[in-house]
């Protein structure tokens, strides 16, 4: 499955082909921020909700194509957002029955069982519909029609493999599971990375100003920032790298030893569950100066390709080794493009007039779910920038 993800679904070529769609989705994101800000008397927007919706539409579009799939009776995608939120929460919830099978009745009493069933049914019927539509589209006069390589979404790629590749025997359930894996692994992480970077920038207005100056100097007076501009924005990468060091969305990376192992004088038997604490590694004062501080400048002299897996074990935002994130390139371009455009098009502030942008003005408490995200919803002021 990992091999399918890396070489077929999330390859560099497919990521590049998806570039123009990503740019369209960022345009929708900017438009949405603008509309919400205009609709509020003080220009306030709930950035958390907008970023979740952006991440969700990016992964859904890459997975399902440009057809807008809705749950029954859904208006404006709100029901789907809620079902996905429930799904992300349920994935990391341990049912009582798993701890002590004879206490399984507690899960019925707390409503966990019913909520799980409801969420499963909603997502399963949606994915059934997606796969059936794609199958129908592929059949023309009784024969399979290929979809142009650059136009194919994840479901197209998987159906092609199911039809033509004997090596992988994929059935509909496998395809649904893989797509759900993508949604689960890609949505929450992308939006929480964006939220943390914005929160750090809010708390460090000097860094935000420097980054905005950089972006606006490269763009001049006309936007939007496209994927072609990104390599001209090295400071943007330093800011994201530093934020990932402090706020890796997956703080624990679980592994199991496949053989008896000796490590630093300890004997670790085969089959031991080992948890790598990526959060603590990123903040280790033995490796990092001013480890707890947000200092993007530390990467200016020695830029780091933060998407490269396991080349620098001082921090592991995308994990490492065979189980490392196959969507790192895809996730990075979604984050960079969205962030650069948000900073180009708007000047940002905090809603409460008495609070100024500056150190510790935002609550940075963490909430643990499928990924580590900010606990408080991010309410901000977005003022369109009229330099363009
Ligand atoms: C910037 C955002 C992202 C971050 C920080 C991130 C981080 C991670 C991490 C830390 C892991 C576990 C790696 C390990 O155990 O060594 C992981 C796994 C994974 N990621 Fe990402 N990821 C991001 C975006 C994405 C995207 C956009 C996709 C897909 C479109 C994706 C797909 C996956 C998959 C399929 C796995 C493996 C899940 C499994 O083992 O079942 N990720 N990611």
Boltz pocket constraint, residues with backbone or C-beta under 6 A from the ligand:
constraints:
  - pocket:
      binder: B
      contacts: [[A, 5], [A, 10], [A, 59], [A, 181], [A, 182], [A, 185], [A, 186], [A, 187], [A, 189], [A, 190], [A, 193], [A, 249], [A, 250], [A, 253], [A, 254], [A, 316], [A, 317], [A, 318], [A, 319], [A, 320], [A, 321], [A, 323], [A, 324], [A, 325], [A, 326], [A, 327], [A, 328], [A, 330], [A, 331], [A, 332], [A, 335]]
      max_distance: 6.0
